[in-house]
Amino acid sequence: MAAARVLVVGLDPAKLEDWDPEPILAGIARGRARFDDHGVEADWCLLALDDDTEAVVVEALRRDDYAVVVIGGGIRRHEPLLGFFEKLINLVRRHLPDAAIAFNNSPEDCLDAALRWLPRNPGDAGRL
């Protein structure tokens, strides 16, 4: 059985206007390293708001049979993105109906969010 994989979806800090992306990019690098340190396979989908975000997300969701999709706080907490956040939740439900959806507090704790939902034993995926 293949190891459970995680998809992290968030905003690309390097493509946000009027924003110093370096602290967030450093946090993302530390977050990626934590996945590697724990042997958890993760892909990252960082979005630019001027992209066709729905198409980019759907392409990412179709890459693998992810066990967990972590949705970043930049999407969830920024009120003007509420409609996009709702669309994102429904895209996950449509394209990965068995995947758990998790929320992080920072780029560095994406692993912690995923671990709350990753199966501890084979065959546990999707069980609450």
C-alpha positions in Angstrom: 0.0 0.0 0.0 1.3 3.4 -0.9 2.0 6.0 1.8 -0.7 8.5 2.4 0.0 11.8 0.7 -0.9 15.3 1.7 -1.7 18.3 -0.5 -1.1 21.8 1.0 -3.0 24.6 -0.7 -2.2 28.2 0.1 -1.5 31.6 -1.3 1.9 32.2 -2.9 3.4 34.9 -0.8 5.9 35.9 -3.6 2.9 36.9 -5.7 1.0 39.1 -3.2 1.3 42.8 -3.7 2.5 45.1 -0.9 3.9 42.2 1.1 7.3 41.1 2.2 7.2 37.4 1.2 10.5 36.4 2.8 9.1 35.5 6.3 6.3 33.4 4.9 8.6 31.7 2.3 11.0 30.8 5.2 8.1 29.4 7.1 7.0 27.3 4.1 10.6 26.0 3.7 10.6 25.0 7.4 7.1 23.4 7.0 8.3 21.4 4.0 11.3 20.2 5.9 9.1 19.0 8.7 7.2 16.8 6.3 10.5 15.4 5.0 11.8 14.8 8.6 8.7 12.8 9.4 8.7 10.8 6.2 5.3 12.2 5.1 4.9 12.9 1.3 3.4 16.3 0.6 2.8 18.4 -2.5 2.3 22.1 -2.3 -0.1 24.2 -4.5 0.7 27.9 -4.0 -1.7 30.1 -5.7 -1.5 33.5 -7.3 -4.8 35.3 -7.1 -4.5 36.5 -10.7 -4.1 32.9 -12.0 -7.1 30.8 -13.0 -7.1 29.5 -9.4 -9.9 27.0 -9.9 -8.1 25.3 -12.8 -4.8 25.3 -10.8 -6.4 23.8 -7.8 -8.3 21.1 -9.8 -5.0 20.2 -11.5 -3.3 19.8 -8.1 -6.2 17.8 -6.7 -6.0 15.4 -9.6 -2.2 14.7 -9.2 -2.7 12.0 -6.6 -5.1 10.3 -4.3 -4.4 12.6 -1.4 -5.5 11.5 2.1 -5.5 15.0 3.5 -5.8 18.5 1.9 -4.5 21.2 4.2 -5.9 24.7 3.4 -3.8 27.6 4.4 -4.8 30.5 6.7 -4.2 33.1 4.0 -7.2 31.7 2.1 -9.4 31.0 5.2 -8.8 34.2 7.2 -8.9 36.9 4.6 -12.5 37.9 4.4 -12.5 39.0 0.7 -11.5 35.4 -0.1 -14.5 33.8 1.6 -16.2 32.9 -1.7 -13.0 31.4 -3.0 -12.5 29.4 0.3 -16.0 28.0 -0.1 -15.3 27.1 -3.7 -12.0 25.4 -2.6 -13.8 23.3 0.0 -16.3 22.1 -2.6 -13.6 21.4 -5.2 -11.9 19.1 -2.6 -15.2 17.4 -1.9 -15.9 16.9 -5.6 -12.4 15.7 -6.7 -11.2 13.9 -3.5 -14.4 12.9 -1.7 -12.5 10.6 0.7 -9.8 13.1 1.6 -9.8 14.8 5.0 -9.7 18.6 5.0 -7.4 20.2 7.6 -6.5 23.7 8.6 -3.1 25.0 9.7 -2.2 28.0 11.9 1.1 28.8 10.0 3.1 27.4 7.2 5.3 25.6 9.7 2.5 23.6 11.3 1.0 22.1 8.1 2.4 18.7 9.1 0.6 18.9 12.5 -2.7 19.7 10.7 -2.2 16.8 8.4 -1.2 14.4 11.2 -4.6 15.0 12.9 -6.2 13.2 9.9 -3.6 10.9 8.4 -4.4 7.2 9.1 -2.4 5.7 11.9 -2.9 2.2 10.5 -3.5 1.0 7.0 -7.2 0.9 6.3 -8.0 3.8 8.7 -8.2 6.5 6.0 -11.4 8.5 6.1 -12.4 7.2 9.6 -13.4 9.7 12.3 
